[in-house]
Amino acid sequence: MHPIVVIPTRLGSTRLPGKALTDIAGEPMVVHVWRRGLEADIGPVIVACGDAPIAEAIRAVGGKAVLTDPALPTGSDRVQAALAEIDPGRRYDIVVVLQGDLPTIEPSVLRATLAPLEDAAVDIATLATLITDPLELQAPQVVKIALAIRPGAPVGRAVYFSRSVIPGGAGPHYHHVGLYTYRRDALERFVTLPRGVLEQRESLEQLRAIENGMRIDAAVIESEPLGVDTLADLERAREILCG
């Protein structure tokens, strides 16, 4: 595998406007995310920017940034547009998509997204954590995976994603961690697909892949990385990164 890490980001966050450039320990959040990508030591790291100020922040610390059309609808589209510009020769065949609001993510978590792709039948890799809190299990904002996984196995096949409790019956339940690693051709196909019926019903983009016969496998990790969506999340990230 020849991976590349791409961080799609823009300023137009709904819940925390401008969060990509929010200061954490003296640097913009997106710079911290870029550093976490480098620490994973997977491959080169680029930032797919929807806005020029983000590109300027990354270039100021010596990083590679690619400006993309701000009107692109999703992070996946932004990643694909950046790749088409910087790697038209398709040197990189695995695309690790690192969300721009994960400034404290552990390098091992990023590397874990590569494990499912050791199976050549897998198109897209993602992550899951075991749900132990009954309130989390019932919360619609917590996306659940029907994960076909043998006891003790590190990776299983994602059969379905839902905001409801799935699957039924006795046994473990898994929380989806929204990080994706694509085979390059799978990403190229995914961004051309129309929005699916189930995707729109659940408001979950990953169901587009499932509906179109693409295989998603998930590696199980110990805990979910901190995503910065609120001011409280931001303060927690500052506590962690300021020591």
N, C-alpha and C positions, 0 to 999 in steps of 0.2 A: 504494500500500500504506500502511496505517496500523498500524505495528507497536507492540507492547508487549513489554517484557522481563519475564519472570517467573522467579524463583529459587525452586525447590521445595527445602525443607530441613527436617530434623528432627534430633533428638539421638540417635536410636537407630541409629547407625552400628555395624556388626558388627566391622569391623577396627580402627576408631579411635573408640571411644565418645565422644560429646560433641564431636566435632571441629568442628562448626559454631561453637562458642563458644571454641575453642582460641585462645590469644593468639598473634598474629603482629604484631610491631612495635608493641605497645601497644594493638591492637584485636582484637576477635573475627574469626575467619576470614570469617564470613558478611558482616561489614561491608566487608572488602576486596573480596569478590565483588560486593557491591552497588555499590561504587565503580567497579569495572571495567565493570559494566553501564551506569552513568552516562557513563563515558568513551567508550563506543561511540557515544553520541549517536544512538541508533536511535529511541527513544521513551521513555515513562515506564517506570520500573523498580519492580516490587513484589516483595516476598518472601512466598511462600506457606509459612507456618510450621506445622509439626506440633506445636510446643511453645511455650508462652508466653514462656520466657526468650529465645528467639530473636527473637520479636516485640519484646520490650522492648529488646533490643540495637539493633535496627534503628530503632525509634522514637526512641531516645536520640540518634541522629545525624541525625534529621530525615527518615528514610526512611519509606516506606509498607509496612506489614506487614499480612497477612491471616491470621488463625488458621484452620486447617483441621482437619478430623477426623483425629486421630493414627492412626486405624485404616485410613485410606486406603492401598491396597496399593502404589501406585506414585507416582513423581513426576508423571507425566502426569495422574493422577487429582487430585493436589493442585493442579496448575496449573489444571485445568478448574474445580475447586471455587472457587478464588480468583477466577477470571475471572467466574464466574456471580454472585459476590457484588459485585464492584467495577464490573463493566461489563455490567449486564443489558441495556442498550440496544445492545450489540454495536458500539460505536464502533471498537474495534480488531479488525481482520480478520486480522492476522498475529501469531503468538505465538512469540517467541524464548524458548526454554527454556534458561536458563543454570544449569548444575549448581552446587550450593552448595559444591563442593570445588575450585574453580578460581580461587584468589585472585590468580594472576599472569597470567591470560589477557590477551592483547593485544586492544585494541578492534577491530583489523582482522580478527581471527579471528571475532569475533561478527558483524561486518558481512558477512563472507563467506557466512554462512548464508542471507542474503537472496537471493543471486545466482540459485540454482536456481529460485526462485519467480517469476522474470521470465517463465518459461514457464507459461502458465495451466493446462497439463495436469498440473503437478506438485502433489501434495498435501502432501508433507513434504520438507523440505530437511535435509541433514546434511553432514558433512565427511569428507574422506579425506586420508591422506598416503601417499606412495610408500614401499613397503617396500624397504630396501636391505640389511638384515641377514638372512642366511639363518636365523639362530637365531630371529629375530622371526617370520619366515615360518612356521616350524614350531611355534611356541609356541601352545598352545590358548587361553591367556588373551588372545592378540592376535586380535581379531575381524577377519576378512578380508571384503572386498566383491568380488563379481563385478561389476565396474564397466564398463558399456558406454560407452567414452569414446574419441573420436577422438584421434590423436596431437596433442599441443599444445593440446587444448581444455581450458578451465578447469572444465567441469562435465560429468558423465556420469550415466547412469541406473544406479541400483543394482538389479541383477537378483536378487541373493541375498546373504545374509550368512551366514558360517559360521566356526566355530573351526578348521575344516580348511583346507588350502591350496586356494583357488579363485581363478580358473579354472585348468584344466589347460592344458598347452601352453606354448609360448614367449611371453614378453611380460611387461609389468609386473604387479606385484601391489600391492594397496592395503590399508592398515590403516584400519579404521573409527574415526573420532573421534566419540565419543558425544554430540554436541550436535545438537539437533533444533530446527527452526523449522517450525511448522505453519500452514497456513491454518486459520482459526478453525473452520470447519465440519468440516475433517478431524480436528482434535483432538476435537471433540464426538462425531464418529462413532467414532474410535479407542477412546475410553474406554468405549464401550458394547459393544465386540466381545468375544466369549469368547476365552479363551486358545487359540491355534492348536496344531495337531499338531506342526508344525515348530518353532514357538516353544518348546514344551515339550521337544522332542528336543534342540535346540541350546542351550536356556536363553538365548534372545535375543528380547527383547520386540519388536524392530522387525520380526521375521518375521510378527507378527500382521497388520501392515499389508500386507505383501507377499502373504500368504495370502488376504487379502480384497480384492485387486485395487487397492490404493492405490498410487500411484506415488511413489517416493522417488528423488530425484536428489541427488548429492553434488558439492560443490565441492572441488577439490583445493587443499590448503594446504601450506606448506613443512614445518612441524613441528607435532607434537602438543603442546597446552598441558599444563602440569604439573597433574595431578590429585593431590590429597592423600589417599592411602589408607593410608599407613604413617607411622611416626615418621620414617623417612628422608626421605620426601616432605615432611613438615612442616618438617624442618630445612632442606631445600633451599628451600622457600618463604620461610622466615625469612631465609635468606641473601640471596635476591633482593630481598625487600621492605625489608630493613634496610640495603640498599645495600652 
